[in-house]
Amino acid sequence: MAEITVGQVVKRKAVLVRPDDTIHKVARILARNKVGSAVVVDENEEIVGIITDRDILDKVVAKGGKDPKKVLVKDVMTTKPVTIEDDYTIQDAIDKMMDKGIRRLLVTRVGGKPIGFVTAADLLAALNSMNSEEEEEIEEETEVYGICEICGQYGPLYKVYIEGQEKWVCESCKDELNL
């Protein structure tokens, strides 16, 4: 089974904002793009931080008295965001989130180019999908051994339906019945 990479589960493309943008402008950008976070990049397109809806809520709105049209991103952003490259596995991402106590990771390509965010929910969905596929493979590969209900021989059995009834038969009886 191939490992699922972080890049395969990124659902939220990176929305880029600047450190000198206002919180009001960023809140509108987040709302328009239906995302909860944006990557803060400088004039050289280098990542300098991230800004999340939680940053805006906790550091501007909940404080009261701060005007979102005057507060700048650089004053409330999270600097040195935790990142993971897109070719790492989802298990690597889960380990990093658990270690850092965070709910989302900024996914980058080699060279630090931001491509999007992956959340704990995205990773859980990917794990669930992966586990479902493994269960299907296991069910297909599992052989059942026992006594054939037709000839009484012990060996690998196959489930067949004869006149609407489920029967477990050996390969010889299955072939004879043309099933």
C-alpha positions as CSV (number, residue, x, y, z in Angstrom):
1,M,0.0,0.0,0.0
2,A,1.4,3.4,-0.9
3,E,1.5,6.1,1.7
4,I,-0.7,9.1,1.2
5,T,1.2,12.4,1.1
6,V,0.2,15.7,2.6
7,G,0.1,17.2,-0.9
8,Q,-2.6,14.7,-1.9
9,V,-5.0,15.9,0.9
10,V,-4.5,19.7,0.7
11,K,-8.0,21.1,0.2
12,R,-7.4,24.7,0.9
13,K,-5.2,26.5,-1.5
14,A,-2.9,29.2,0.0
15,V,-4.5,32.7,0.1
16,L,-1.7,35.2,0.3
17,V,-1.8,38.6,2.1
18,R,0.9,41.2,3.0
19,P,2.1,42.2,6.5
20,D,0.9,45.8,5.9
21,D,-2.7,44.8,5.0
22,T,-5.4,45.7,7.5
23,I,-7.3,43.2,9.5
24,H,-10.5,44.5,7.9
25,K,-9.1,43.7,4.4
26,V,-7.8,40.3,5.4
27,A,-11.2,39.4,7.1
28,R,-12.9,40.2,3.8
29,I,-10.4,38.1,1.8
30,L,-10.9,35.1,4.2
31,A,-14.6,35.4,4.0
32,R,-14.6,35.7,0.2
33,N,-12.4,32.7,-0.2
34,K,-14.3,30.7,2.5
35,V,-11.0,29.9,4.4
36,G,-9.9,30.3,8.0
37,S,-6.3,31.3,7.4
38,A,-4.0,33.1,5.0
39,V,-0.2,33.0,4.4
40,V,1.6,36.3,5.1
41,V,4.3,36.9,2.6
42,D,6.7,39.8,2.2
43,E,7.6,41.6,-1.1
44,N,10.0,38.8,-2.0
45,E,7.2,36.2,-1.6
46,E,8.9,34.8,1.4
47,I,6.6,33.4,4.2
48,V,6.8,35.6,7.2
49,G,3.7,34.3,9.1
50,I,0.1,33.2,8.9
51,I,-3.0,35.0,10.0
52,T,-6.1,33.0,11.1
53,D,-9.6,33.7,11.9
54,R,-8.7,32.9,15.5
55,D,-5.9,35.5,15.5
56,I,-8.4,38.1,14.3
57,L,-11.0,37.1,16.8
58,D,-8.7,36.8,19.8
59,K,-6.3,39.6,19.2
60,V,-8.6,42.3,17.6
61,V,-12.3,41.6,18.0
62,A,-12.3,40.2,21.6
63,K,-9.9,42.9,22.8
64,G,-12.4,45.6,21.9
65,G,-11.4,49.2,21.1
66,K,-9.2,48.1,18.3
67,D,-10.3,49.2,14.8
68,P,-9.9,46.4,12.3
69,K,-9.4,49.1,9.6
70,K,-6.3,50.4,11.4
71,V,-4.7,47.2,12.9
72,L,-2.2,45.7,10.5
73,V,-1.6,42.0,9.9
74,K,2.0,42.2,11.1
75,D,0.7,43.2,14.5
76,V,-1.4,40.1,15.1
77,M,-0.1,37.4,12.8
78,T,1.5,34.2,14.0
79,T,5.2,34.4,13.1
80,K,7.3,31.4,12.2
81,P,4.3,29.2,11.2
82,V,4.7,25.4,11.5
83,T,5.1,24.1,7.9
84,I,5.3,20.7,6.3
85,E,6.5,19.9,2.7
86,D,3.9,18.4,0.4
87,D,5.8,15.1,-0.1
88,Y,5.7,14.1,3.6
89,T,3.2,11.5,4.7
90,I,-0.1,12.2,6.5
91,Q,1.4,10.4,9.5
92,D,4.2,12.9,9.5
93,A,1.6,15.7,9.5
94,I,-0.4,14.1,12.4
95,D,2.8,13.7,14.4
96,K,3.8,17.3,13.9
97,M,0.3,18.6,14.8
98,M,0.3,16.5,18.0
99,D,3.8,17.6,18.9
100,K,3.0,21.3,18.4
101,G,-0.6,21.2,19.6
102,I,-2.0,22.8,16.5
103,R,-5.0,22.1,14.2
104,R,-3.6,23.2,10.8
105,L,-0.3,23.0,9.0
106,L,0.9,25.2,6.2
107,V,1.9,22.9,3.3
108,T,4.8,24.0,1.2
109,R,6.7,22.8,-1.9
110,V,10.4,22.4,-1.9
111,G,11.9,25.8,-1.7
112,G,9.2,27.1,0.7
113,K,6.5,28.0,-1.8
114,P,3.1,27.9,0.1
115,I,0.5,25.7,-1.6
116,G,-2.2,25.5,1.0
117,F,-3.3,24.3,4.4
118,V,-4.1,20.9,5.8
119,T,-6.3,20.6,8.8
120,A,-6.7,17.8,11.4
121,A,-10.1,17.1,9.8
122,D,-8.5,16.6,6.4
123,L,-6.0,14.2,7.8
124,L,-8.7,12.2,9.6
125,A,-10.7,11.9,6.4
126,A,-7.6,10.7,4.6
127,L,-6.9,8.1,7.2
128,N,-10.5,7.0,7.2
129,S,-10.4,6.6,3.4
130,M,-7.1,4.7,3.6
131,N,-8.5,2.3,6.3
132,S,-11.6,1.6,4.3
133,E,-9.5,0.7,1.3
134,E,-7.3,-1.6,3.5
135,E,-10.4,-3.3,4.9
136,E,-11.7,-4.0,1.3
137,E,-8.3,-5.5,0.3
138,I,-8.3,-7.7,3.4
139,E,-11.8,-8.9,2.7
140,E,-10.9,-9.8,-0.9
141,E,-7.7,-11.6,0.1
142,T,-9.1,-13.6,3.1
143,E,-9.4,-17.3,2.4
144,V,-11.9,-19.3,4.4
145,Y,-11.1,-22.9,5.2
146,G,-13.5,-25.5,6.3
147,I,-15.6,-28.5,5.3
148,C,-17.4,-28.3,1.9
149,E,-21.2,-28.5,2.4
150,I,-21.5,-30.7,-0.7
151,C,-18.7,-33.3,-0.7
152,G,-17.4,-33.0,2.9
153,Q,-13.8,-32.4,2.0
154,Y,-11.7,-30.0,4.1
155,G,-9.9,-27.1,2.3
156,P,-10.4,-23.6,1.0
157,L,-14.1,-22.7,0.6
158,Y,-16.1,-20.3,-1.6
159,K,-19.4,-18.8,-0.7
160,V,-22.0,-19.6,-3.4
161,Y,-25.8,-19.4,-3.6
162,I,-27.7,-22.5,-4.6
163,E,-31.4,-22.1,-5.0
164,G,-31.3,-18.9,-2.9
165,Q,-29.4,-20.5,-0.1
166,E,-25.9,-19.6,0.9
167,K,-23.5,-22.6,0.8
168,W,-19.7,-22.9,1.4
169,V,-18.2,-25.2,-1.2
170,C,-14.8,-26.4,-2.3
171,E,-13.3,-25.4,-5.6
172,S,-14.1,-28.8,-7.2
173,C,-17.8,-28.6,-6.3
174,K,-17.9,-25.0,-7.3
175,D,-16.6,-26.0,-10.8
176,E,-19.0,-28.9,-11.1
177,L,-21.9,-26.7,-10.3
178,N,-20.6,-24.1,-12.9
179,L,-20.7,-21.3,-10.3
